[in-house]
Amino acid sequence: MGLETVETIMGIAMVLIGIVSLSLVVKAKGKLQEAGELKNILGRCVYVIIFLTAYSIWHVIREILHLKKTYGVIVEFPEYVLISLAYIMIYKTAKTLYNTANIFENLNK
């Protein structure tokens, strides 16, 4: 089994993990009755999972169809956009978690 095959298998596995993760987070979010910080954080996690899964889907398609050889490095651009959006959402989520932790810390004083 060559490295390309291993990369494709791993990429497909990541897509499947992303889809299952998205399903679980959406179900968890739906179980929360009231809007609140946890629901807000789960909503942001949905976007992170969507961006990461879309990145994996694009990467697998690009590798299977050898798009980089056909069209050049321009086909990597969507990957950079998707991973950048994921990191932006991770940052926003981390900031929300930090602010929420500060609120709880102040309540316990």
N, C-alpha and C positions, 0 to 999 in steps of 0.2 A: 504494500500500500504506500503510495507516494505522499509527499508532503501536501500536495494540492488536494488530494482526497481527504486527508486528515483535516485540513483547513475547512473544506466544504462540510464535512461531517460536524465539526465543532461549530461552524456557523449556523447550520440547521438546528443543532441542539440549542444554541443561544436564542434563536428565533422562537423555538418551542417554549423555552424557559420564560422568555419575555411575554409570550401570549398567555401562559398559565399565570404568571405573576400579575399581569394586567387584569385578568379575570378575577383573581383573588382580591386585589385591591379595590376593584369596582364593587364586588360583592360586599366587602367590608365597609366601604363608604356608604353603600345603600342601607346597611343595617343601622347606621347612626341616624337617630330621629332628628336631632336638633343640629342646626348649623353651629359650628364651634371651631376651635383651633385644630382639633384632631381631624375633623372633616376637611378643613382647609389644607392641612398637611397631606392627607390622603389624596386630595384633588391634585396637588402639585406632584405627588408621586406618580399619579396616572400619567401626567405629561412626561415625566422623566422616563418612565417605562416605554411610553409610545415612541419617544425620540430614540432611545437605545434600541428598541426592537426594529424601528424603521432603518436605523443605521445598519443593523445586522442583516436585515433583508436586502438592502441595497448592496452591501458588501458581498453577500453570497451570490446574488445575481451577477454582480460585476465579475466575480471570480469564475463562476460557471460559464458565462458567455464570453469571457476573455475581452471584456469591453475596454480595458486599459490598453491592450495591444492594438485594438481596432481604432479607438478614438483618442488615445493619449491620456495624459494625466488629468484632463478636464473632468473625466468621469469620477475622480476622487472628490471633487468639490462638494457634492451633496453629503458625503460622509463628514466632511469638516463642518458643514452647516448643522447637520443633525447632532453631532457630538458636542458642538459649541452650545446649541440650544439645551441639550441635556445638562451640561455643566452649569449653565445659567440658572436652570430650574433647581439643580442641586444646591447651588449657592442660596437662592431665594428660600428654599425649604430649610436649609441650615440656619439662615438668619431668623426665620420664623420660630424654629425650635429654640434657638438661643434666647429670643425675646420672651417666648413662653416660659422657659426655664427661669428667667429673671423675674417674671411676674410671680411664679410659684415660690421662688426664693424669698421675695419680699413679703409674701403672705405668711410665710413660716417664721418671720422675724418677730 
